[in-house]
Structure formats: C-alpha cells, structure tokens
C-alpha cells in the first residue's frame, strides 16, 4: 500500500532533518581539536538514506557535499550490508571516492531495530596527512604518492570499538597525530548525535512512513528543480575562465563550460578544458561534479531543498585525462583552486540564462597560507590558514567584503588563535582600498593579511591565483584588482609567484593581497551619492572614482563636486 504524503508532516520532517544535520555539524565545531576545523570550519555533514541517497546537508562546506554520492557508492561497493551499529567507515583516496587526502570522509550507519535506515556523514579537512610537506596540501607535488597517506574504504570503528591498527597507522604517518586523531574522534562523536536524533524521529513516525517521507524529500527537490528549468531559456551557453598557471609551468589553464538547457534538465560539458597538469591542482571527478551541482543550485530559488534530488536534473560530461578528471596517479592536493574556477566558469554561463540571479566573479576562492616548522622549544607546528574573501557585485547590490566565497562556508582564523598557538604574529588584517571591480554596483573589497615568522625558520606554502586573470565583471562591470604575494626581509620586498613553496627565516614578513570582486553594470550608472560615500569610507580613493566613474570627489569629505563631474563626463 502506498503511503499518502501529508504536507504538514512532510514539512515537519523536512525541517527536522535540517535541524538534525545542523546539530551534527555544530557537534563537530564544539569537539574538534584543530583550527582548520573549529575556527576555519573546513568540514561538512550530511545524512543519506538506506540506499545511500543524500537527503539532507548541513550549512557547511557546500563544495564537499556533491562529492558524497560517489564516496557513498564506494562504501556500499566495499561493504554492502556488512555493517553493524557503531561502525564507522572512513576514506580519503581521491581515486576511490575521495577528493584530496586531507579530507577524510566518515560514514556511520544508522540502524533502527536492527535494520539499517541510513548514514550520518561527516567530512573534515585534517591538518596533516603526511607526505612530502606539512599540511599535505602543496600545489607543487607531481603525483599522489607525494601527498600523504591514502586511506581506502576501511572501518575505523567496528561495532563501537576503534580499530587500533588503523589508528596507529594514521598516527605514525602524520606530523600532528593528536590533532588528526582528535578530529577523527570528533567526527565519530558528531555522527552519534545524528544517530540518536534519527532514532527519536523514527520512534515518532515509524519506519515505513519515514522511508516514504525521505524518498519524497528527494522527489520534491527534483520536481522544484525541473519546474524552474522549464522556465529557463533553451539553448547552449558557453563560458571560459582561466587559472593563472599550475606553478610549475607558466601556461594558463583554461576551464571551458558548455551549459545546455533542455526542457526540464541541464547538461554540462567541460570539453575544451585543459589536459591534466603536472602540479597538484587537478580536480577529481567527484569534486568537479560537486562544483557543477552547487553552481546549478545557486541559480535556483531558495526554497529548493539541498539534497540529491537536485542532482537528478543535471547531466555532466568531463573528459577523462583533463584537469577536471585526471588519470591516476595525478596529484590533486590543491584541487580546490580548480574547483573555484569551475564555479566561476559555471556562473559565467548561468549569467546568460538567469542574469537577474548571478553575481560577478568573487575573489577567486580562498587563498591557502601554510607555515610550518618547529618552535624554539622544538615542538612541531603547522598553520593552515585560509583567507576569505569578497563577493562580486550582485545584479541589484554591491558585493560583500570579508565573507567566504559563495562556493564555500569558511571563516578566517581569528588572529588571537593563530598568535596564541603558533610562532607567528599577524601584522595586518584589513580591507584593500580600490581592489573592487567598478560598476553600477561595485564588487567587494579584497583582504590583506600579513604574517611575521617568530621561529628560527619555517616552510612557506602559498596557494593563490587571479594574478593574471582577474575576477570578471558582468553586464558592463569592471574586473577587480589582481592578487599579490609579497615577502619582506628587512627592507627588501620581493614579489612572489601565485603558487610558492620555499623556506623562510625568523622575522620574515609574508603578505597576501586578495583580489576583490568584479563589478556589475555600467559604472556610469552608479549613484553619485554611493560613490561619494565609498570615498568617505575609504573603500575607494578619489583617484579611483575619477578613473573608473568619471566623478570628482573631495577625498576628505566624500562630497561630490557635481559641476566638475559633469564637465569631466562631458569630455570623456
């Protein structure tokens, strides 16, 4: 007998699932050991049903979650139904469902009255996974074997008991085992919160009704998505964006998107994108798919549930052997950079489909600054700092400053946390004037962040981009500023490449300047009052206003000289 879906009960269960998966995420935040998880918040949580279909996801790293289905498939392929209450299956192998080695997936099966009903999924970016450099996130590795410990699909917990052999193997391969093992235990503890709350939910509604409503959650998301796509203009829309280079070769790396809108679904073809590269910026297929799903989801209205029902409406073709789907053993540690450019390229194509919903390009994704070495007391330290960022201007408003890239949900590490735990002093953390793209609506400002090394030596790893190809504007808006990496030693200031791995010394000052966001709309249409306010607020200079808006503004008061402005524009 088919269960009749009651809309009120459906709404209650939908919101209950959202609350449960967010509680799982909050538990990770409260129990994790490392800054990369508890401060930067580089982790995710999701719930899958008994068939492995993702039915709920937390407000965490969006780009992780579209990769859950492929990882889930690997877990089911390896263990099938050979799972028990209290088990926890982990993996990080990019060629077996993972994304890159620092991201460890954990799947904890949920049983109700001795029968499996779903999985709680927690993904955390771990501080270190071994390999040739601390942090296991270098962009200049050339094969996966250099990047650290590969974990295939394994049971870390078996019926509630930790597998000590696997735990010891992980501990002796990473540089900060207390943090890595502590975060793994936080993942397991958080998943148990999900199991507890799901048990309560099924106690209330029963097994069969819960299964029916879980399936309806997926069908509902699919129906809403297809309904929206039916209203989109039909055809193929293309866009090309670039990564500056891979750090080993100066050649730019194109990312090509051909987005085709069909009657009630879309297909995405990445043919024409770069072949896989030597350096570690190759993106795994699962991650490329995740970026694609997220881009489509961002173009939809806000009331579409965040689950795998949306994925059913998206077909994806990624050429094998490309930078977006590399052959093993390609290095992939810094694949997030490529994912950000996939997101930007997808939004560039979607801006031709739903121009009233898509912003100009943001800062290009977070920049990773990794500093590692030993303190003067001989203790190992690893800083993995991710600098976020600025949004591009939106169709009806300015971009936002000091906010995570729209494809992420990260936070900048508090200065006090960095300085209290590591031999480093943060000497600047500020917005950069004139870094925005001009437009009727301007982009957000980029961020400058500087680190003074307080240990005898350190290994610096910098992963940045958008030095050569700046964040684009839309509808006549201008591009944002370019990124910069600087190293100051004494009075000497050296400009560094976008991707760097090098030893530095005590008192060296490392500075990263992020781009701002692109502008939206013709700059000449921006309100004079808004331009004057930006000058007064020191977000842009009077020179910037004159150069990009043809407006004369008093630098001290922010007052627009309208006669001088009219004269300037008349001679433009």
C-alpha positions as CSV (number, residue, x, y, z in Angstrom):
1,X,0.0,0.0,0.0
2,X,1.4,3.4,-1.0
3,X,1.6,5.9,1.9
4,X,-0.3,9.1,1.4
5,X,2.1,12.1,1.9
6,X,0.6,14.6,4.4
7,X,2.0,18.1,3.6
8,X,2.2,19.2,7.2
9,X,4.0,16.1,8.3
10,X,6.3,16.4,5.3
11,X,7.2,20.0,6.3
12,X,7.9,18.9,9.9
13,X,10.1,16.0,8.8
14,X,11.9,18.2,6.3
15,X,12.7,20.8,8.9
16,X,13.6,18.1,11.4
17,X,16.2,16.6,9.0
18,X,17.7,20.1,8.5
19,X,17.9,20.6,12.3
20,X,19.4,17.1,12.9
21,X,22.2,17.5,10.3
22,X,23.0,21.0,11.5
23,X,23.2,19.6,15.1
24,X,25.7,17.1,13.8
25,X,27.7,20.0,12.3
26,X,27.6,22.0,15.5
27,X,28.9,19.0,17.4
28,X,32.0,18.8,15.1
29,X,32.6,22.5,15.8
30,X,32.4,22.0,19.6
31,X,34.6,18.9,19.8
32,X,37.2,19.3,17.1
33,X,40.9,19.8,18.0
34,X,42.4,21.7,15.1
35,X,42.0,25.3,13.9
36,X,41.3,24.2,10.4
37,X,38.1,22.6,11.6
38,X,36.9,24.5,14.7
39,X,37.9,28.0,13.5
40,X,38.2,27.9,9.7
41,X,35.2,25.5,9.7
42,X,36.5,23.4,6.8
43,X,34.2,20.4,7.3
44,X,30.8,19.2,6.3
45,X,27.9,17.0,7.4
46,X,25.1,15.2,5.6
47,X,22.6,12.4,6.0
48,X,21.9,9.7,3.5
49,X,19.0,7.3,3.4
50,X,19.3,3.5,3.5
51,X,20.0,3.4,-0.3
52,X,22.9,5.9,0.2
53,X,21.0,8.9,-1.3
54,X,21.8,12.2,0.3
55,X,18.6,13.6,1.8
56,X,19.9,16.4,4.0
57,X,23.1,18.5,4.2
58,X,24.3,21.0,6.9
59,X,25.1,24.6,6.4
60,X,28.8,23.8,5.9
61,X,31.3,23.5,3.0
62,X,29.0,23.3,0.0
63,X,31.7,22.0,-2.4
64,X,32.2,18.9,-0.2
65,X,28.6,17.7,-0.4
66,X,28.1,17.0,-4.1
67,X,31.0,14.5,-3.7
68,X,29.1,12.4,-1.1
69,X,27.3,10.2,-3.7
70,X,30.5,8.9,-5.2
71,X,32.1,8.3,-1.9
72,X,28.9,6.6,-0.7
73,X,28.9,4.3,-3.7
74,X,32.4,3.2,-2.8
75,X,31.4,2.4,0.8
76,X,28.4,0.3,-0.4
77,X,30.5,-1.4,-3.0
78,X,33.1,-2.4,-0.4
79,X,30.9,-3.4,2.5
80,X,27.4,-3.8,1.1
81,X,25.3,-4.7,4.1
82,X,28.3,-5.9,6.1
83,X,27.8,-3.1,8.5
84,X,26.8,-3.0,12.2
85,X,25.6,-0.5,14.8
86,X,28.6,1.5,16.0
87,X,30.6,1.0,12.8
88,X,32.4,4.0,11.1
89,X,33.8,3.7,7.6
90,X,36.5,6.2,6.5
91,X,38.2,7.0,3.2
92,X,40.2,9.8,1.7
93,X,41.6,8.3,-1.5
94,X,40.8,10.6,-4.4
95,X,40.7,7.7,-6.7
96,X,38.3,5.8,-4.5
97,X,35.5,8.3,-3.9
98,X,37.5,11.0,-2.1
99,X,38.5,14.5,-3.1
100,X,42.0,15.1,-1.7
101,X,44.0,13.4,1.1
102,X,43.3,16.0,3.9
103,X,39.6,15.5,3.5
104,X,38.6,12.3,5.4
105,X,35.1,11.1,4.8
106,X,33.4,9.2,7.7
107,X,30.2,7.2,7.1
108,X,28.4,6.0,10.2
109,X,25.4,3.7,9.5
110,X,22.2,4.3,11.4
111,X,20.2,1.3,12.5
112,X,16.7,1.2,13.7
113,X,15.5,-2.0,15.4
114,X,18.4,-4.0,13.8
115,X,17.8,-2.8,10.3
116,X,19.9,-0.2,8.5
117,X,18.0,3.0,7.7
118,X,20.6,5.5,6.7
119,X,24.1,7.0,7.2
120,X,25.4,10.0,9.0
121,X,28.3,11.5,7.0
122,X,30.9,13.8,8.4
123,X,33.9,15.2,6.3
124,X,36.7,17.1,7.9
125,X,39.8,18.7,6.4
126,X,42.6,17.4,8.6
127,X,45.7,19.5,9.5
128,X,48.1,16.9,8.1
129,X,48.1,13.6,6.2
130,X,51.8,13.1,6.0
131,X,53.6,13.3,2.6
132,X,56.5,15.4,1.5
133,X,55.4,18.7,3.1
134,X,53.5,19.6,6.3
135,X,49.8,20.2,5.7
136,X,49.7,17.7,2.8
137,X,48.2,20.4,0.6
138,X,51.1,21.6,-1.6
139,X,50.4,22.7,-5.1
140,X,53.8,21.6,-6.4
141,X,53.6,17.9,-5.8
142,X,53.6,15.9,-9.1
143,X,52.0,12.6,-8.1
144,X,49.5,11.4,-5.5
145,X,52.2,9.3,-3.7
146,X,54.0,12.5,-2.6
147,X,50.9,13.9,-1.0
148,X,50.5,11.7,2.1
149,X,48.6,8.7,3.5
150,X,46.0,7.3,1.2
151,X,43.1,5.6,3.0
152,X,40.9,3.3,1.0
153,X,37.4,2.3,2.2
154,X,38.1,1.0,5.8
155,X,36.3,0.5,9.0
156,X,37.9,2.8,11.7
157,X,35.3,1.7,14.2
158,X,33.8,-1.8,14.3
159,X,30.7,-2.2,16.4
160,X,31.8,0.8,18.5
161,X,35.4,-0.3,19.0
162,X,38.2,1.6,17.3
163,X,40.5,-0.3,15.1
164,X,43.8,0.3,16.9
165,X,45.9,-0.9,14.0
166,X,44.4,1.7,11.6
167,X,44.6,4.3,14.3
168,X,48.3,3.6,14.9
169,X,49.0,3.6,11.2
170,X,47.5,7.0,10.8
171,X,49.3,8.3,13.9
172,X,52.7,7.3,12.7
173,X,52.2,8.9,9.3
174,X,51.1,12.3,10.3
175,X,53.0,15.2,11.9
176,X,50.4,16.2,14.4
177,X,48.7,12.9,15.5
178,X,46.9,14.4,18.5
179,X,45.1,16.8,16.2
180,X,44.3,14.3,13.5
181,X,43.1,11.6,15.8
182,X,41.2,14.2,17.9
183,X,39.3,15.4,14.8
184,X,38.6,11.8,13.8
185,X,37.0,11.2,17.2
186,X,35.1,14.4,16.8
187,X,33.7,13.2,13.5
188,X,32.6,9.9,15.2
189,X,31.0,11.7,18.2
190,X,29.1,14.1,15.9
191,X,27.8,11.2,13.8
192,X,26.5,9.6,17.0
193,X,24.4,12.7,17.7
194,X,22.8,12.2,14.3
195,X,22.1,8.5,15.1
196,X,20.5,9.5,18.3
197,X,18.2,12.1,16.8
198,X,17.3,10.0,13.8
199,X,16.2,7.2,16.3
200,X,14.0,9.7,18.0
201,X,12.5,10.7,14.6
202,X,11.7,7.1,13.7
203,X,10.3,6.4,17.1
204,X,7.8,9.2,16.5
205,X,6.8,8.4,12.9
206,X,7.7,4.8,12.3
207,X,10.0,3.0,9.9
208,X,7.8,2.8,6.8
209,X,6.4,6.4,7.0
210,X,10.0,7.7,7.5
211,X,11.2,5.9,4.4
212,X,8.3,7.3,2.4
213,X,9.0,10.9,3.5
214,X,12.7,10.5,2.9
215,X,12.0,9.5,-0.7
216,X,9.5,12.3,-1.0
217,X,12.2,14.8,0.1
218,X,14.3,13.8,-3.0
219,X,11.3,13.8,-5.3
220,X,10.2,17.2,-4.1
221,X,13.6,18.7,-4.7
222,X,13.7,17.2,-8.2
223,X,10.2,18.5,-9.0
224,X,11.0,22.0,-8.0
225,X,14.3,22.0,-9.9
226,X,12.6,20.7,-13.1
227,X,9.8,23.2,-12.8
228,X,12.4,26.1,-12.6
229,X,14.4,24.8,-15.5
230,X,11.3,24.6,-17.7
231,X,11.2,28.4,-17.4
232,X,14.8,29.0,-18.4
233,X,15.7,30.0,-22.0
234,X,16.6,27.0,-24.0
235,X,20.0,26.6,-25.8
236,X,23.7,26.2,-25.2
237,X,25.5,28.8,-23.2
238,X,29.3,28.8,-23.1
239,X,31.9,30.5,-20.9
240,X,35.7,30.2,-20.5
241,X,37.8,31.2,-17.5
242,X,41.4,30.6,-16.6
243,X,43.7,29.6,-13.8
244,X,46.9,31.6,-14.0
245,X,49.2,28.6,-14.1
246,X,50.0,25.5,-12.1
247,X,53.1,26.8,-10.5
248,X,55.4,24.5,-12.5
249,X,54.6,25.9,-15.9
250,X,53.7,29.5,-16.9
251,X,51.0,28.4,-19.2
252,X,47.4,29.4,-18.4
253,X,44.9,26.7,-17.7
254,X,41.5,27.1,-19.4
255,X,38.3,25.9,-17.9
256,X,35.6,25.6,-20.6
257,X,31.9,25.2,-19.9
258,X,29.1,24.5,-22.3
259,X,25.8,24.6,-20.4
260,X,22.8,23.3,-22.4
261,X,19.3,23.9,-21.0
262,X,16.8,21.2,-22.1
263,X,13.1,21.0,-21.4
264,X,13.4,20.1,-17.7
265,X,17.1,19.4,-17.1
266,X,20.5,20.8,-17.9
267,X,23.6,19.1,-19.3
268,X,27.1,20.4,-18.7
269,X,30.1,19.6,-20.9
270,X,33.7,20.6,-20.0
271,X,35.2,19.6,-23.3
272,X,38.0,22.1,-24.2
273,X,39.3,22.4,-20.7
274,X,43.0,21.9,-20.1
275,X,44.5,18.4,-20.0
276,X,45.6,17.3,-16.6
277,X,48.7,19.1,-15.4
278,X,51.9,18.1,-13.6
279,X,51.2,20.1,-10.4
280,X,48.6,19.2,-7.7
281,X,45.8,21.4,-8.9
282,X,44.0,18.6,-10.8
283,X,40.4,18.2,-9.6
284,X,38.9,14.8,-9.0
285,X,35.8,13.9,-11.0
286,X,33.7,13.8,-7.8
287,X,34.8,17.3,-6.9
288,X,34.2,18.6,-10.4
289,X,30.7,17.2,-10.2
290,X,30.2,18.8,-6.8
291,X,31.2,22.2,-8.1
292,X,28.7,21.8,-11.0
293,X,25.8,20.7,-8.8
294,X,26.5,23.6,-6.5
295,X,26.5,26.2,-9.3
296,X,23.1,25.0,-10.6
297,X,21.8,25.0,-7.0
298,X,22.9,28.6,-6.6
299,X,20.9,29.7,-9.6
300,X,17.7,28.1,-8.2
301,X,15.2,29.7,-5.9
302,X,15.9,29.4,-2.2
303,X,13.1,27.1,-1.4
304,X,14.6,24.0,-3.2
305,X,15.8,21.5,-0.6
306,X,19.6,20.8,-0.5
307,X,19.6,17.2,-1.4
308,X,20.5,14.7,-4.2
309,X,17.1,15.3,-5.8
310,X,18.7,18.4,-7.5
311,X,21.5,16.2,-8.9
312,X,19.0,14.1,-10.9
313,X,18.4,17.2,-13.1
314,X,22.0,17.7,-14.1
315,X,23.9,15.6,-16.6
316,X,27.7,16.1,-16.6
317,X,30.4,15.2,-19.1
318,X,34.0,15.6,-18.1
319,X,36.8,14.4,-20.5
320,X,39.0,11.8,-18.9
321,X,42.6,12.9,-18.6
322,X,41.6,16.5,-18.2
323,X,42.5,18.8,-15.3
324,X,38.9,18.2,-14.1
325,X,39.1,14.4,-14.3
326,X,42.7,13.3,-14.2
327,X,44.1,9.8,-14.5
328,X,45.8,8.2,-11.5
329,X,48.4,9.0,-10.1
330,X,47.9,12.7,-10.8
331,X,48.4,15.0,-7.8
332,X,45.3,16.6,-6.5
333,X,46.1,18.2,-3.2
334,X,45.3,21.7,-4.2
335,X,42.2,20.8,-6.3
336,X,40.1,23.3,-4.5
337,X,41.6,26.1,-6.6
338,X,40.4,24.4,-9.8
339,X,37.0,23.9,-8.2
340,X,36.7,27.6,-7.6
341,X,37.4,28.3,-11.2
342,X,34.8,25.7,-12.3
343,X,32.3,27.5,-10.1
344,X,33.3,30.9,-11.7
345,X,33.0,29.5,-15.2
346,X,29.7,27.9,-14.4
347,X,28.3,31.2,-13.0
348,X,29.6,32.9,-16.2
349,X,27.5,30.6,-18.2
350,X,24.5,30.8,-15.9
351,X,24.6,34.6,-16.0
352,X,23.4,34.2,-19.6
353,X,20.5,32.1,-18.5
354,X,19.3,33.8,-15.3
355,X,21.1,37.2,-15.4
356,X,19.0,38.6,-12.5
357,X,20.3,35.9,-10.1
358,X,24.0,35.6,-10.8
359,X,26.7,37.9,-9.3
360,X,30.0,38.9,-10.9
361,X,33.1,36.8,-10.0
362,X,34.2,36.8,-6.4
363,X,37.8,36.9,-5.2
364,X,38.6,33.6,-6.9
365,X,38.3,31.3,-3.9
366,X,40.2,31.3,-0.6
367,X,43.9,31.6,-0.6
368,X,45.8,28.9,1.5
369,X,48.8,30.1,3.5
370,X,50.6,27.2,5.2
371,X,53.5,27.9,7.6
372,X,55.2,25.0,9.3
373,X,58.3,24.0,11.2
374,X,59.5,23.8,14.8
375,X,59.2,26.3,17.6
376,X,62.2,27.4,19.5
377,X,61.2,24.8,22.0
378,X,61.5,22.1,19.4
379,X,57.7,21.4,19.0
380,X,56.3,20.9,15.5
381,X,53.6,23.4,14.3
382,X,51.5,23.6,11.2
383,X,49.4,26.6,10.3
384,X,46.9,26.0,7.5
385,X,45.2,29.4,7.1
386,X,42.5,30.1,4.5
387,X,41.9,33.7,3.6
388,X,38.3,34.6,2.6
389,X,37.4,36.9,0.7
390,X,35.0,39.1,-1.3
391,X,31.9,38.6,-3.4
392,X,31.4,40.1,-6.8
393,X,28.7,42.7,-7.2
394,X,25.1,41.4,-7.5
395,X,22.5,42.4,-10.1
396,X,20.9,44.7,-7.5
397,X,23.5,45.5,-4.9
398,X,27.2,45.8,-4.1
399,X,29.4,42.8,-3.4
400,X,30.1,41.9,0.2
401,X,33.5,42.2,2.0
402,X,35.2,39.8,4.3
403,X,32.9,36.9,3.5
404,X,33.6,33.4,2.4
405,X,33.4,32.6,-1.3
406,X,29.9,31.6,-2.3
407,X,31.1,28.1,-3.0
408,X,32.4,27.6,0.5
409,X,31.3,28.3,4.0
410,X,34.6,29.1,5.7
411,X,35.7,31.5,8.3
412,X,39.0,33.4,8.6
413,X,41.1,32.1,11.6
414,X,41.0,34.6,14.4
415,X,44.3,36.5,14.8
416,X,44.3,35.7,18.6
417,X,44.1,31.9,17.8
418,X,47.0,32.0,15.4
419,X,49.2,34.0,17.7
420,X,48.4,32.0,20.8
421,X,49.1,28.6,19.3
422,X,51.9,29.3,16.8
423,X,55.2,31.2,16.4
424,X,53.6,33.9,14.2
425,X,52.4,37.5,14.5
426,X,49.7,38.8,12.3
427,X,50.7,42.4,11.5
428,X,47.9,43.3,9.1
429,X,44.4,42.1,8.5
430,X,42.5,44.7,6.6
431,X,40.4,45.6,3.5
432,X,42.3,46.8,0.5
433,X,41.0,50.2,-0.9
434,X,40.4,50.3,-4.7
435,X,40.5,46.5,-5.0
436,X,36.9,46.2,-6.1
437,X,35.6,46.0,-9.6
438,X,33.7,49.2,-10.6
439,X,30.1,49.0,-11.8
440,X,26.6,50.3,-11.2
441,X,27.1,48.0,-8.2
442,X,30.8,47.6,-7.2
443,X,32.4,44.4,-6.1
444,X,33.5,43.7,-2.5
445,X,37.0,44.7,-1.4
446,X,39.8,42.2,-1.1
447,X,41.7,41.4,2.1
448,X,45.3,41.9,3.0
449,X,46.8,39.6,5.6
450,X,50.5,39.6,6.8
451,X,52.3,37.0,8.9
452,X,55.6,37.7,10.8
453,X,57.6,34.5,11.4
454,X,58.7,34.2,15.1
455,X,60.6,30.9,14.7
456,X,64.2,30.4,13.5
457,X,62.9,29.1,10.2
458,X,59.7,28.0,8.5
459,X,58.4,26.4,5.3
460,X,56.1,28.6,3.5
461,X,53.5,27.2,1.1
462,X,51.2,29.7,-0.7
463,X,48.4,28.7,-3.0
464,X,46.8,31.7,-4.7
465,X,45.5,32.7,-8.1
466,X,43.9,35.6,-10.0
467,X,47.2,37.4,-10.6
468,X,47.0,37.2,-14.4
469,X,43.2,36.6,-14.9
470,X,41.4,39.0,-12.6
471,X,37.8,38.4,-11.3
472,X,35.5,39.3,-14.1
473,X,32.6,41.8,-14.1
474,X,29.2,41.3,-15.6
475,X,26.8,43.5,-17.7
476,X,29.4,46.1,-18.2
477,X,31.0,46.0,-14.8
478,X,34.8,46.1,-14.5
479,X,37.2,43.5,-13.3
480,X,38.6,43.5,-9.8
481,X,42.2,44.0,-8.8
482,X,44.8,41.3,-9.2
483,X,46.2,39.2,-6.3
484,X,49.7,39.8,-4.9
485,X,52.1,37.7,-2.7
486,X,54.9,39.6,-1.0
487,X,57.9,38.6,1.1
488,X,59.7,41.3,3.1
489,X,63.1,40.5,4.6
490,X,64.5,43.6,6.3
491,X,63.9,46.5,4.0
492,X,63.8,44.3,0.9
493,X,60.4,43.4,-0.6
494,X,60.1,40.6,-3.0
495,X,57.1,39.8,-5.2
496,X,56.3,36.1,-5.2
497,X,54.5,33.9,-7.7
498,X,50.9,32.9,-7.1
499,X,52.0,29.3,-6.0
500,X,55.0,29.1,-3.8
501,X,56.9,26.6,-1.7
502,X,60.1,27.9,0.0
503,X,62.0,28.1,3.2
504,X,61.9,31.5,5.0
505,X,63.6,32.9,8.1
506,X,62.8,34.4,11.5
507,X,61.3,37.9,11.2
508,X,60.4,37.5,7.5
509,X,57.0,39.1,6.8
510,X,54.7,37.2,4.4
511,X,51.8,39.3,2.9
512,X,48.9,38.1,0.7
513,X,46.7,40.6,-1.0
514,X,43.5,39.0,-2.3
515,X,41.6,40.4,-5.3
516,X,38.3,42.0,-4.7
517,X,35.1,41.1,-6.5
518,X,34.0,42.1,-10.0
519,X,31.6,44.9,-10.7
520,X,28.0,44.6,-12.1
521,X,26.5,47.0,-14.6
522,X,27.8,50.1,-16.3
523,X,29.9,52.2,-13.8
524,X,28.4,55.4,-15.2
525,X,25.0,54.4,-13.8
526,X,26.3,54.2,-10.2
527,X,24.6,56.8,-7.9
528,X,26.9,59.7,-7.2
529,X,25.9,59.6,-3.5
530,X,27.1,55.9,-3.3
531,X,30.5,56.9,-4.9
532,X,31.0,59.8,-2.5
533,X,30.1,57.5,0.4
534,X,32.7,54.9,-0.7
535,X,35.4,57.6,-0.9
536,X,34.5,59.0,2.5
537,X,34.5,55.4,3.9
538,X,38.0,54.9,2.3
539,X,36.8,51.9,0.3
540,X,37.8,53.7,-2.9
541,X,40.1,56.7,-3.5
542,X,39.2,59.9,-5.2
543,X,41.5,58.9,-8.0
544,X,39.7,55.6,-8.4
545,X,36.4,57.5,-8.6
546,X,37.8,59.8,-11.2
547,X,39.3,57.0,-13.3
548,X,36.5,54.4,-13.2
549,X,33.4,56.5,-12.6
550,X,34.3,59.9,-14.1
551,X,33.3,61.5,-10.8
552,X,35.1,64.3,-8.9
553,X,35.0,63.7,-5.1
554,X,36.6,65.5,-2.2
555,X,38.9,62.9,-0.6
556,X,38.4,64.3,2.9
557,X,34.6,64.9,3.0
558,X,33.3,62.5,0.4
559,X,31.3,65.3,-1.2
560,X,30.8,65.0,-5.0
561,X,31.6,68.1,-7.0
562,X,28.7,67.9,-9.4
563,X,29.7,70.7,-11.8
564,X,33.3,69.3,-12.1
565,X,31.8,65.8,-12.6
566,X,29.5,66.9,-15.4
567,X,32.5,68.7,-17.1
568,X,34.6,65.6,-16.7
569,X,32.0,63.3,-18.1
570,X,31.3,65.7,-21.0
571,X,34.9,65.4,-22.1
572,X,35.0,61.6,-21.5
